[in-house]
Amino acid sequence: MKFSTRLLAGLVLAFGSLLPTTAPALAAPFDPSAMTFPLDGEYRLTDSFGDCRGSGCSRTHEGVDIMTAKGVPVLAVADGTISWISSGPSDCCYVGIDHGGGWVTRYIHLNDDKKDAAGNYIDNTDGEGWGIAAGLVEGVAVKRGQVIGWAGDSGNAAETVPHLHFELRKNGTAIDAYPYLVNAAGGWDGRFRDDDGNVHEKNIEIIAQRGITLGCNPPLNNMFCPEDQITRGQMAAFIARALDLPEGGDIPYTDVAGNKFEPAIRAIEAAGIGFGCTKTEFCPSVSLLRHEMAELLVRAFGYDNPTATNYFVDDEGNRFEDSINALAAHGVTMGCNPPANTNFCPDMPLKRSQMATFFVRAMP
């Protein structure tokens, strides 16, 4: 059938207002850098992608473990469709979301424990709870930020602490999601909640990423406590982790046994780095002083003062003066009275945030 030009024009006039004036907008393609953070609650994020798993490292970790409390809501990081889900309480609990374009996210170890009368989760009730939001089955659409379940320790995480195993995949291949999670909307800026805007924040994040600091509020460790004074025990742990020191042996100190930093103190002593506050005490809970910091960093990283320059006027006769000058010679320390920086303030305690910057400057 042929339409005349007049008839066609009449149809346009009659029905044109019913037709869209522009093509319908298509859903934006998935962008991992624009993800919403997958937890609505406190967490501790570390880059565990690629870590050894199984006997003899028979496999590698294909996700990022996000430590959190049992029952914290788990959120979809972007719009998508449920494509993978556990089939019932006896097979609890995981969810996969297809975001299109070959992109898939997975949320594993969702909660499967019941609560007691007081509302506390009961361990070892595996399979008796349900950690996936009602109504979710394969093919159901979900929106960014929608609650899809609750964090737990189901599956092979039953013998570990509660956490969300989060996977990011493209065309079936696992991708390290850590760089995207660090900056995901809804999470805070970086590893710790309490260092945002701190002048030392960048260096705090560096030593966290390198595993040198774990935080100050275990087990979550999502706080750094930047304004707290760093202790001698904490500094021992920083050095032992930074240098990956082996376990040490006997030590001459009477105040270390049972201290949480005892392994680190033994390690730095065996490496010839550590020294006590007296001949028989290490003083692990005592604040670290700036001149002690200088000596420890020089022993740990091997700095010298090739020109024998004397940089400061307030450390004359200090037992660690040579190490103070060595750090200054290599730009690790600038002094404590800017802009002149003629003083080092050797007996001043150090904040944890300040120590982060000294450590980053000192590391090779």
Secondary structure, 3 states (H helix, E strand, C coil): CCCCHHHHHHHHHHHHHHCCCCCCCCCCCCCHHHCECCECCCEEECCCCCCEECCCCCEECCCEEEEECCCCEEECCCCEEEEEECCCHHHCCEEEEEEECCEEEEEECECCCCECCCCCECCCCCCCCCCECCCCCCCCEECCCCEEEEEECCHHHCCCCCEEEEEEEECCEEECCHHHHHCCECCCCCCCCCCCCCCCHHHHHHHHHCCCCCCCCCCCCCCCCCCCECEHHHHHHHHHHHHCCCCCCCCCCCCCCCCCCHHHHHHHHHCCCCCCCCCCCCCCCCECEHHHHHHHHHHHHCCCCCCCCCCCCCCCCCCCHHHHHHHHHCCCCCCCCCCCCCCCCCCCECEHHHHHHHHHHHCC
